[in-house]
Amino acid sequence: MITAHQLRAARALLGIDQRRLAELSGLSVPTIQRMEASDGTIRGNVDSLMKLIAALDAAGVEIIGEGAVSRASGRGVRLKAGPEPLRAEEPSAASDGRG
């Protein structure tokens, strides 16, 4: 399974926009937008999800599931277990002048 957060992070790692991911996966831009706007795990038809995962894999992104070990070497990003991470819209103590 892939989450909306993983999808946005994958695009960021590749340095591509939604239009380019749509081209690589054979999906429409609105489909990519809906997937990225999902809350948590992306839901959709199996064919679309398989196309998305295949396109990310071909581009060099490995989707790592919760608690899974990476299959390959290389750089990557993974969220730590624990409290919810700060979201971009939430100011941190350091950025609001209090820290």
PyMOL commands that place a pseudoatom at each C-alpha (Angstrom):
pseudoatom trace, name=CA, resn=MET, resi=1, chain=A, elem=C, hetatm=0, pos=[0.000, 0.000, 0.000]
pseudoatom trace, name=CA, resn=ILE, resi=2, chain=A, elem=C, hetatm=0, pos=[1.078, 3.586, -0.563]
pseudoatom trace, name=CA, resn=THR, resi=3, chain=A, elem=C, hetatm=0, pos=[-0.017, 6.672, 1.318]
pseudoatom trace, name=CA, resn=ALA, resi=4, chain=A, elem=C, hetatm=0, pos=[-0.623, 10.144, -0.035]
pseudoatom trace, name=CA, resn=HIS, resi=5, chain=A, elem=C, hetatm=0, pos=[2.380, 11.342, 1.988]
pseudoatom trace, name=CA, resn=GLN, resi=6, chain=A, elem=C, hetatm=0, pos=[4.601, 8.716, 0.369]
pseudoatom trace, name=CA, resn=LEU, resi=7, chain=A, elem=C, hetatm=0, pos=[3.365, 9.679, -3.073]
pseudoatom trace, name=CA, resn=ARG, resi=8, chain=A, elem=C, hetatm=0, pos=[4.123, 13.377, -2.555]
pseudoatom trace, name=CA, resn=ALA, resi=9, chain=A, elem=C, hetatm=0, pos=[7.520, 12.506, -1.064]
pseudoatom trace, name=CA, resn=ALA, resi=10, chain=A, elem=C, hetatm=0, pos=[8.314, 10.230, -4.008]
pseudoatom trace, name=CA, resn=ARG, resi=11, chain=A, elem=C, hetatm=0, pos=[7.537, 13.013, -6.472]
pseudoatom trace, name=CA, resn=ALA, resi=12, chain=A, elem=C, hetatm=0, pos=[9.700, 15.405, -4.461]
pseudoatom trace, name=CA, resn=LEU, resi=13, chain=A, elem=C, hetatm=0, pos=[12.616, 12.948, -4.450]
pseudoatom trace, name=CA, resn=LEU, resi=14, chain=A, elem=C, hetatm=0, pos=[12.316, 12.602, -8.215]
pseudoatom trace, name=CA, resn=GLY, resi=15, chain=A, elem=C, hetatm=0, pos=[11.875, 16.343, -8.727]
pseudoatom trace, name=CA, resn=ILE, resi=16, chain=A, elem=C, hetatm=0, pos=[8.822, 15.885, -10.928]
pseudoatom trace, name=CA, resn=ASP, resi=17, chain=A, elem=C, hetatm=0, pos=[5.405, 17.493, -10.961]
pseudoatom trace, name=CA, resn=GLN, resi=18, chain=A, elem=C, hetatm=0, pos=[2.007, 15.817, -11.097]
pseudoatom trace, name=CA, resn=ARG, resi=19, chain=A, elem=C, hetatm=0, pos=[1.831, 16.162, -14.874]
pseudoatom trace, name=CA, resn=ARG, resi=20, chain=A, elem=C, hetatm=0, pos=[5.114, 14.287, -15.350]
pseudoatom trace, name=CA, resn=LEU, resi=21, chain=A, elem=C, hetatm=0, pos=[4.047, 11.516, -12.967]
pseudoatom trace, name=CA, resn=ALA, resi=22, chain=A, elem=C, hetatm=0, pos=[0.785, 11.208, -14.890]
pseudoatom trace, name=CA, resn=GLU, resi=23, chain=A, elem=C, hetatm=0, pos=[2.769, 10.800, -18.120]
pseudoatom trace, name=CA, resn=LEU, resi=24, chain=A, elem=C, hetatm=0, pos=[5.110, 8.217, -16.596]
pseudoatom trace, name=CA, resn=SER, resi=25, chain=A, elem=C, hetatm=0, pos=[2.259, 6.173, -15.118]
pseudoatom trace, name=CA, resn=GLY, resi=26, chain=A, elem=C, hetatm=0, pos=[-0.292, 6.483, -17.906]
pseudoatom trace, name=CA, resn=LEU, resi=27, chain=A, elem=C, hetatm=0, pos=[-2.784, 8.030, -15.482]
pseudoatom trace, name=CA, resn=SER, resi=28, chain=A, elem=C, hetatm=0, pos=[-4.580, 11.353, -15.732]
pseudoatom trace, name=CA, resn=VAL, resi=29, chain=A, elem=C, hetatm=0, pos=[-3.487, 14.447, -13.799]
pseudoatom trace, name=CA, resn=PRO, resi=30, chain=A, elem=C, hetatm=0, pos=[-6.848, 14.536, -11.935]
pseudoatom trace, name=CA, resn=THR, resi=31, chain=A, elem=C, hetatm=0, pos=[-6.244, 10.913, -10.846]
pseudoatom trace, name=CA, resn=ILE, resi=32, chain=A, elem=C, hetatm=0, pos=[-2.805, 11.829, -9.469]
pseudoatom trace, name=CA, resn=GLN, resi=33, chain=A, elem=C, hetatm=0, pos=[-4.334, 14.871, -7.741]
pseudoatom trace, name=CA, resn=ARG, resi=34, chain=A, elem=C, hetatm=0, pos=[-7.052, 12.725, -6.127]
pseudoatom trace, name=CA, resn=MET, resi=35, chain=A, elem=C, hetatm=0, pos=[-4.474, 10.201, -4.965]
pseudoatom trace, name=CA, resn=GLU, resi=36, chain=A, elem=C, hetatm=0, pos=[-2.313, 12.904, -3.403]
pseudoatom trace, name=CA, resn=ALA, resi=37, chain=A, elem=C, hetatm=0, pos=[-5.335, 14.492, -1.710]
pseudoatom trace, name=CA, resn=SER, resi=38, chain=A, elem=C, hetatm=0, pos=[-6.268, 11.185, -0.055]
pseudoatom trace, name=CA, resn=ASP, resi=39, chain=A, elem=C, hetatm=0, pos=[-6.307, 10.912, 3.695]
pseudoatom trace, name=CA, resn=GLY, resi=40, chain=A, elem=C, hetatm=0, pos=[-3.880, 8.137, 4.607]
pseudoatom trace, name=CA, resn=THR, resi=41, chain=A, elem=C, hetatm=0, pos=[-3.641, 5.117, 2.325]
pseudoatom trace, name=CA, resn=ILE, resi=42, chain=A, elem=C, hetatm=0, pos=[-4.475, 5.819, -1.296]
pseudoatom trace, name=CA, resn=ARG, resi=43, chain=A, elem=C, hetatm=0, pos=[-7.621, 4.137, -2.497]
pseudoatom trace, name=CA, resn=GLY, resi=44, chain=A, elem=C, hetatm=0, pos=[-8.325, 3.501, -6.133]
pseudoatom trace, name=CA, resn=ASN, resi=45, chain=A, elem=C, hetatm=0, pos=[-8.722, 0.750, -8.626]
pseudoatom trace, name=CA, resn=VAL, resi=46, chain=A, elem=C, hetatm=0, pos=[-5.996, -1.870, -8.557]
pseudoatom trace, name=CA, resn=ASP, resi=47, chain=A, elem=C, hetatm=0, pos=[-4.907, -1.191, -12.141]
pseudoatom trace, name=CA, resn=SER, resi=48, chain=A, elem=C, hetatm=0, pos=[-4.269, 2.506, -11.415]
pseudoatom trace, name=CA, resn=LEU, resi=49, chain=A, elem=C, hetatm=0, pos=[-2.367, 1.726, -8.220]
pseudoatom trace, name=CA, resn=MET, resi=50, chain=A, elem=C, hetatm=0, pos=[-0.219, -0.853, -10.020]
pseudoatom trace, name=CA, resn=LYS, resi=51, chain=A, elem=C, hetatm=0, pos=[0.574, 1.646, -12.793]
pseudoatom trace, name=CA, resn=LEU, resi=52, chain=A, elem=C, hetatm=0, pos=[1.534, 4.236, -10.197]
pseudoatom trace, name=CA, resn=ILE, resi=53, chain=A, elem=C, hetatm=0, pos=[3.803, 1.878, -8.235]
pseudoatom trace, name=CA, resn=ALA, resi=54, chain=A, elem=C, hetatm=0, pos=[5.392, 0.562, -11.456]
pseudoatom trace, name=CA, resn=ALA, resi=55, chain=A, elem=C, hetatm=0, pos=[6.127, 4.098, -12.673]
pseudoatom trace, name=CA, resn=LEU, resi=56, chain=A, elem=C, hetatm=0, pos=[7.694, 5.094, -9.354]
pseudoatom trace, name=CA, resn=ASP, resi=57, chain=A, elem=C, hetatm=0, pos=[9.731, 1.883, -9.282]
pseudoatom trace, name=CA, resn=ALA, resi=58, chain=A, elem=C, hetatm=0, pos=[10.967, 2.424, -12.859]
pseudoatom trace, name=CA, resn=ALA, resi=59, chain=A, elem=C, hetatm=0, pos=[11.944, 5.990, -11.934]
pseudoatom trace, name=CA, resn=GLY, resi=60, chain=A, elem=C, hetatm=0, pos=[14.016, 4.682, -9.022]
pseudoatom trace, name=CA, resn=VAL, resi=61, chain=A, elem=C, hetatm=0, pos=[11.733, 5.089, -6.005]
pseudoatom trace, name=CA, resn=GLU, resi=62, chain=A, elem=C, hetatm=0, pos=[11.183, 2.205, -3.602]
pseudoatom trace, name=CA, resn=ILE, resi=63, chain=A, elem=C, hetatm=0, pos=[8.002, 2.420, -1.544]
pseudoatom trace, name=CA, resn=ILE, resi=64, chain=A, elem=C, hetatm=0, pos=[8.758, 1.070, 1.930]
pseudoatom trace, name=CA, resn=GLY, resi=65, chain=A, elem=C, hetatm=0, pos=[5.785, -0.237, 3.867]
pseudoatom trace, name=CA, resn=GLU, resi=66, chain=A, elem=C, hetatm=0, pos=[5.228, 0.254, 7.590]
pseudoatom trace, name=CA, resn=GLY, resi=67, chain=A, elem=C, hetatm=0, pos=[7.822, -1.822, 9.463]
pseudoatom trace, name=CA, resn=ALA, resi=68, chain=A, elem=C, hetatm=0, pos=[9.330, -3.193, 6.244]
pseudoatom trace, name=CA, resn=VAL, resi=69, chain=A, elem=C, hetatm=0, pos=[13.034, -3.383, 5.490]
pseudoatom trace, name=CA, resn=SER, resi=70, chain=A, elem=C, hetatm=0, pos=[14.351, -1.706, 2.364]
pseudoatom trace, name=CA, resn=ARG, resi=71, chain=A, elem=C, hetatm=0, pos=[15.161, -4.218, -0.379]
pseudoatom trace, name=CA, resn=ALA, resi=72, chain=A, elem=C, hetatm=0, pos=[18.010, -2.242, -1.900]
pseudoatom trace, name=CA, resn=SER, resi=73, chain=A, elem=C, hetatm=0, pos=[20.760, 0.139, -0.998]
pseudoatom trace, name=CA, resn=GLY, resi=74, chain=A, elem=C, hetatm=0, pos=[20.622, 3.813, -1.815]
pseudoatom trace, name=CA, resn=ARG, resi=75, chain=A, elem=C, hetatm=0, pos=[19.448, 7.000, -0.239]
pseudoatom trace, name=CA, resn=GLY, resi=76, chain=A, elem=C, hetatm=0, pos=[15.970, 7.380, 1.119]
pseudoatom trace, name=CA, resn=VAL, resi=77, chain=A, elem=C, hetatm=0, pos=[13.684, 9.065, 3.566]
pseudoatom trace, name=CA, resn=ARG, resi=78, chain=A, elem=C, hetatm=0, pos=[11.533, 7.418, 6.176]
pseudoatom trace, name=CA, resn=LEU, resi=79, chain=A, elem=C, hetatm=0, pos=[9.327, 8.807, 8.938]
pseudoatom trace, name=CA, resn=LYS, resi=80, chain=A, elem=C, hetatm=0, pos=[10.214, 7.721, 12.448]
pseudoatom trace, name=CA, resn=ALA, resi=81, chain=A, elem=C, hetatm=0, pos=[7.663, 5.879, 14.523]
pseudoatom trace, name=CA, resn=GLY, resi=82, chain=A, elem=C, hetatm=0, pos=[6.201, 7.918, 17.316]
pseudoatom trace, name=CA, resn=PRO, resi=83, chain=A, elem=C, hetatm=0, pos=[4.328, 11.194, 17.578]
pseudoatom trace, name=CA, resn=GLU, resi=84, chain=A, elem=C, hetatm=0, pos=[2.762, 12.673, 14.501]
pseudoatom trace, name=CA, resn=PRO, resi=85, chain=A, elem=C, hetatm=0, pos=[5.338, 14.717, 12.555]
pseudoatom trace, name=CA, resn=LEU, resi=86, chain=A, elem=C, hetatm=0, pos=[4.838, 18.457, 12.103]
pseudoatom trace, name=CA, resn=ARG, resi=87, chain=A, elem=C, hetatm=0, pos=[2.892, 19.359, 9.003]
pseudoatom trace, name=CA, resn=ALA, resi=88, chain=A, elem=C, hetatm=0, pos=[3.997, 22.210, 6.751]
pseudoatom trace, name=CA, resn=GLU, resi=89, chain=A, elem=C, hetatm=0, pos=[1.039, 24.372, 7.818]
pseudoatom trace, name=CA, resn=GLU, resi=90, chain=A, elem=C, hetatm=0, pos=[1.830, 23.980, 11.540]
pseudoatom trace, name=CA, resn=PRO, resi=91, chain=A, elem=C, hetatm=0, pos=[4.399, 26.489, 12.785]
pseudoatom trace, name=CA, resn=SER, resi=92, chain=A, elem=C, hetatm=0, pos=[7.099, 25.073, 14.989]
pseudoatom trace, name=CA, resn=ALA, resi=93, chain=A, elem=C, hetatm=0, pos=[8.365, 26.834, 18.117]
pseudoatom trace, name=CA, resn=ALA, resi=94, chain=A, elem=C, hetatm=0, pos=[11.574, 27.723, 16.276]
pseudoatom trace, name=CA, resn=SER, resi=95, chain=A, elem=C, hetatm=0, pos=[9.785, 29.353, 13.349]
pseudoatom trace, name=CA, resn=ASP, resi=96, chain=A, elem=C, hetatm=0, pos=[7.236, 31.391, 15.289]
pseudoatom trace, name=CA, resn=GLY, resi=97, chain=A, elem=C, hetatm=0, pos=[9.775, 33.427, 17.219]
pseudoatom trace, name=CA, resn=ARG, resi=98, chain=A, elem=C, hetatm=0, pos=[9.354, 31.570, 20.513]
pseudoatom trace, name=CA, resn=GLY, resi=99, chain=A, elem=C, hetatm=0, pos=[12.399, 29.354, 20.181]
for i in range(1, 99): cmd.bond("trace and resi %d" % i, "trace and resi %d" % (i + 1))
show_as sticks, trace
zoom trace
